[in-house]
């Protein structure tokens, strides 16, 4: 089994699992998230994940776009109730 975090050159690669209901399958996709200088550079399937075996659903394939979308809300939004 590969460790959850490894270094390849200037990139750090994290192994994780992403799932948000309702998901494509009950355990989520196994991911390898590539990070360089604190920014996600690539997301790919983890071939060692026991269920997905490297395959990714559309949500995970779009994860990088979601993280860095210019309209993403990144601060708390609150409304004063009258």
Secondary structure, DSSP 8 states (H G I E B T S, - for coil): ---SEEEETTEEEEEEEE--SS-SSTT-EEEEEEEETTEEEEEEE-TT-TTTTT---HHHHTHHHHHH-TT---S-------
